[in-house]
């Protein structure tokens, strides 16, 4: 995805939390908020939730999109829901649509992934674009200024079968945690920016 990168005063290191921890939403939303503030001149946010409703494990992204959408977030454009998923077939077209309609937006990519047994249930946030499909040997375009991934099951063998047989309970709980964290962090970010703009305007009076 070719676009002018946002400059960062202080790029943040990767973050990880377990979805079942009591402070998961608090810690994840705080980190996402800090990451948003680390970029300069963010006026628009796109959350691109990648995955399909045809696979339990790979439905994390669309579930996040659907839950987040029902919260009516201000200043955030959501692509990828259970009703309108963004997956391998239409990802390239969706990225082109985002490029046309949101040229200056900061893009947060969300997707499921596979990992070690000890990491299942963890939600990670990392700098730079997401490379979707890597876990199942698909060559798809990278996307995102930073990305959020949920480790839904064990990787390393029979990835398609593993994703198909992932517990829906875990995926739904992880999606709920990510969606609420996104809502809290983006809401607070825009509230801060509105207050800052108001204070700047008053300083000129």
SEVO-46097 format. One record per residue (C-alpha): residue in one letter; residue number from 0; z, y, x. Coordinates in pm, 1 decimal, padded with zeros to 6 digits, always signed. Example, Ala and Ser with C-alpha at 12.3 -4.5 7.8 and 13.67 -1.06 7.14 Angstrom:
REM SEVO-46097
voza:koldren:zz:yy:xx
A:0:+00780.0:-00450.0:+01230.0
S:1:+00714.0:-00106.0:+01367.0
END
This chain:
REM SEVO-46097
voza:koldren:zz:yy:xx
X:0:+00000.0:+00000.0:+00000.0
X:1:-00119.5:+00308.6:+00186.6
X:2:+00073.6:+00624.5:+00110.5
X:3:+00243.0:+00897.6:+00306.8
X:4:+00586.5:+00761.9:+00399.9
X:5:+00900.2:+00950.9:+00303.6
X:6:+01088.9:+01088.1:+00599.9
X:7:+01446.4:+00971.5:+00643.2
X:8:+01727.6:+01154.1:+00816.0
X:9:+01930.3:+00836.1:+00850.7
X:10:+01756.2:+00503.0:+00775.9
X:11:+02010.4:+00254.1:+00646.5
X:12:+02064.2:-00102.1:+00761.7
X:13:+02024.2:-00397.8:+00526.9
X:14:+02287.5:-00463.0:+00261.5
X:15:+02402.1:-00782.4:+00091.1
X:16:+02643.3:-00860.8:-00192.6
X:17:+02713.5:-01163.8:-00410.7
X:18:+02629.1:-01114.7:-00777.4
X:19:+02952.5:-01282.2:-00892.0
X:20:+03185.1:-01057.9:-00691.0
X:21:+03403.2:-00824.6:-00897.5
X:22:+03265.6:-00513.0:-00727.6
X:23:+02899.2:-00618.4:-00714.6
X:24:+02768.9:-00337.1:-00936.8
X:25:+02992.7:-00078.2:-00770.1
X:26:+02890.7:-00170.8:-00416.4
X:27:+02523.0:-00228.5:-00493.3
X:28:+02481.3:+00094.9:-00690.0
X:29:+02659.5:+00290.7:-00418.0
X:30:+02428.7:+00148.5:-00152.1
X:31:+02113.6:+00213.4:-00356.6
X:32:+02235.9:+00568.3:-00418.3
X:33:+02298.7:+00624.9:-00048.2
X:34:+01954.5:+00487.0:+00027.8
X:35:+01792.7:+00724.1:-00223.9
X:36:+01972.9:+01019.1:-00065.3
X:37:+01852.3:+00910.3:+00279.4
X:38:+01494.8:+00997.1:+00181.0
X:39:+01368.9:+01355.6:+00169.3
X:40:+01213.1:+01522.8:-00134.2
X:41:+01228.6:+01238.8:-00387.0
X:42:+01120.4:+01380.9:-00722.9
X:43:+00997.6:+01062.8:-00891.2
X:44:+01102.7:+00698.1:-00871.9
X:45:+00902.3:+00386.2:-00956.7
X:46:+01079.4:+00050.9:-00989.0
X:47:+00828.7:-00232.6:-00950.2
X:48:+00975.1:-00562.0:-01072.3
X:49:+00764.0:-00853.7:-00952.5
X:50:+00763.6:-01205.1:-01097.1
X:51:+00661.6:-01414.2:-01395.6
X:52:+00822.7:-01535.0:-01716.2
X:53:+00654.6:-01873.7:-01663.2
X:54:+00899.3:-01974.6:-01389.3
X:55:+01277.3:-01960.1:-01429.2
X:56:+01350.8:-01862.8:-01070.5
X:57:+01063.3:-01617.7:-01048.0
X:58:+01166.6:-01441.7:-01370.5
X:59:+01431.6:-01233.3:-01191.2
X:60:+01202.5:-00932.2:-01148.1
X:61:+01076.2:-00919.3:-01508.8
X:62:+01431.6:-00966.2:-01639.0
X:63:+01551.7:-00672.9:-01426.3
X:64:+01265.9:-00462.4:-01562.3
X:65:+01339.4:-00549.9:-01925.5
X:66:+01715.0:-00491.3:-01897.3
X:67:+01668.6:-00164.8:-01706.4
X:68:+01403.2:-00044.1:-01952.4
X:69:+01645.7:-00080.9:-02244.5
X:70:+01882.1:+00162.5:-02069.2
X:71:+01617.0:+00437.5:-02101.5
X:72:+01652.6:+00559.8:-01742.1
X:73:+01565.5:+00924.7:-01681.6
X:74:+01303.9:+01002.5:-01418.7
X:75:+01228.7:+00635.9:-01347.9
X:76:+00903.1:+00453.6:-01424.2
X:77:+00936.6:+00076.2:-01462.1
X:78:+00654.9:-00169.8:-01398.3
X:79:+00714.6:-00538.8:-01465.4
X:80:+00903.8:-00671.6:-01767.7
X:81:+00928.1:-00999.4:-01956.6
X:82:+00665.6:-00874.6:-02202.8
X:83:+00439.7:-00726.5:-01934.9
X:84:+00513.2:-00905.5:-01605.9
X:85:+00365.8:-00805.0:-01271.2
X:86:+00269.7:-01118.2:-01079.0
X:87:+00021.5:-01255.3:-00826.8
X:88:-00276.2:-01212.2:-01059.9
X:89:-00225.5:-00846.1:-01150.4
X:90:-00014.3:-00711.8:-00863.1
X:91:-00304.4:-00546.0:-00682.7
X:92:-00425.2:-00372.4:-01001.0
X:93:-00070.4:-00258.5:-01079.5
X:94:-00030.2:-00108.4:-00732.7
X:95:-00358.7:+00078.5:-00779.4
X:96:-00231.0:+00211.3:-01114.6
X:97:+00088.8:+00332.3:-00949.7
X:98:-00116.0:+00499.4:-00675.5
X:99:-00318.8:+00687.4:-00936.6
X:100:-00033.9:+00787.2:-01166.9
X:101:+00259.3:+00831.4:-00927.2
X:102:+00111.7:+00937.6:-00593.6
X:103:+00432.6:+01096.1:-00464.1
X:104:+00685.1:+00853.2:-00612.4
X:105:+00940.2:+00660.0:-00411.8
X:106:+00884.6:+00292.8:-00493.4
X:107:+01164.9:+00038.0:-00518.4
X:108:+01033.2:-00319.4:-00528.0
X:109:+01238.8:-00597.0:-00688.9
X:110:+01169.7:-00969.3:-00656.6
X:111:+01328.3:-01314.3:-00639.7
X:112:+01334.0:-01512.1:-00317.9
X:113:+01455.0:-01842.2:-00176.7
X:114:+01702.3:-01878.9:+00108.0
X:115:+01979.8:-02080.9:+00265.6
X:116:+02225.5:-02271.5:+00046.7
X:117:+02506.7:-02038.2:+00155.6
X:118:+02301.7:-01732.7:+00052.5
X:119:+02214.2:-01839.3:-00302.6
X:120:+02346.8:-01579.4:-00545.9
X:121:+02327.7:-01294.7:-00297.0
X:122:+02143.2:-00971.2:-00366.9
X:123:+01996.1:-00792.6:-00066.5
X:124:+01857.4:-00444.2:-00011.3
X:125:+01635.3:-00371.5:+00288.3
X:126:+01422.2:-00088.7:+00425.2
X:127:+01044.7:-00098.8:+00406.7
X:128:+00793.7:-00278.5:+00186.2
X:129:+00846.5:-00610.4:+00013.8
X:130:+00602.4:-00889.2:+00096.3
X:131:+00592.9:-01082.1:-00234.0
X:132:+00481.1:-01442.5:-00239.0
X:133:+00575.8:-01512.5:+00121.9
X:134:+00825.0:-01780.1:+00016.8
X:135:+00557.6:-01973.2:-00171.2
X:136:+00281.7:-01919.3:+00087.7
X:137:+00088.4:-01652.8:-00107.4
X:138:-00084.9:-01361.3:+00063.6
X:139:-00008.6:-01062.6:-00159.5
X:140:-00005.5:-00688.6:-00080.0
X:141:+00319.3:-00543.0:+00052.8
X:142:+00477.7:-00270.1:-00158.1
X:143:+00785.5:-00048.8:-00168.3
X:144:+00969.4:+00219.0:+00030.3
X:145:+01261.4:-00022.3:+00016.5
X:146:+01318.6:-00344.9:-00171.6
X:147:+01581.1:-00544.6:-00356.6
X:148:+01572.2:-00923.6:-00356.3
X:149:+01783.5:-01182.0:-00531.3
X:150:+01822.4:-01519.3:-00360.5
X:151:+01794.2:-01751.3:-00659.7
X:152:+01772.5:-02093.8:-00493.6
X:153:+01728.3:-02292.2:-00171.9
X:154:+01405.4:-02248.7:+00023.8
X:155:+01222.2:-02455.3:+00281.1
X:156:+01064.1:-02729.8:+00071.0
X:157:+00874.4:-02770.1:-00259.0
X:158:+00912.9:-02399.6:-00335.4
X:159:+00722.7:-02403.8:-00665.1
X:160:+00930.3:-02694.0:-00794.5
X:161:+01253.5:-02526.4:-00682.4
X:162:+01165.0:-02200.8:-00860.4
X:163:+01071.3:-02390.0:-01177.2
X:164:+01406.0:-02570.8:-01174.8
X:165:+01634.6:-02278.7:-01094.9
X:166:+01926.6:-02223.1:-01332.8
X:167:+01848.4:-01947.0:-01582.7
X:168:+02217.7:-01854.6:-01600.1
X:169:+02223.9:-01744.5:-01236.1
X:170:+01896.4:-01554.0:-01265.9
X:171:+02008.8:-01365.0:-01577.7
X:172:+02342.9:-01266.9:-01425.0
X:173:+02175.0:-01148.1:-01106.2
X:174:+01920.2:-00950.4:-01307.8
X:175:+02197.6:-00786.6:-01508.4
X:176:+02379.2:-00684.9:-01189.4
X:177:+02064.5:-00538.1:-01033.1
X:178:+01958.0:-00352.8:-01349.4
X:179:+02299.4:-00194.1:-01405.1
X:180:+02317.1:-00096.7:-01037.6
X:181:+01973.9:+00064.3:-01053.7
X:182:+02066.3:+00253.6:-01368.5
X:183:+02391.8:+00384.5:-01225.9
X:184:+02246.3:+00483.4:-00889.2
X:185:+01932.0:+00654.0:-01020.8
X:186:+02126.6:+00838.5:-01292.3
X:187:+02375.7:+00970.9:-01039.7
X:188:+02095.9:+01060.7:-00800.9
X:189:+01914.8:+01275.3:-01057.0
X:190:+02240.3:+01433.6:-01174.9
X:191:+02310.4:+01531.0:-00815.2
X:192:+01959.8:+01671.7:-00766.9
X:193:+01979.5:+01875.4:-01089.4
X:194:+02315.8:+02018.0:-00986.1
X:195:+02183.3:+02096.9:-00639.0
X:196:+01877.7:+02274.1:-00781.7
X:197:+02101.5:+02475.9:-01014.5
X:198:+02329.4:+02579.7:-00728.7
X:199:+02030.1:+02674.2:-00513.6
X:200:+01888.9:+02886.2:-00796.0
X:201:+02220.4:+03066.0:-00846.4
X:202:+02243.0:+03143.3:-00475.7
X:203:+01926.3:+03350.1:-00508.1
X:204:+02067.0:+03560.8:-00793.1
END
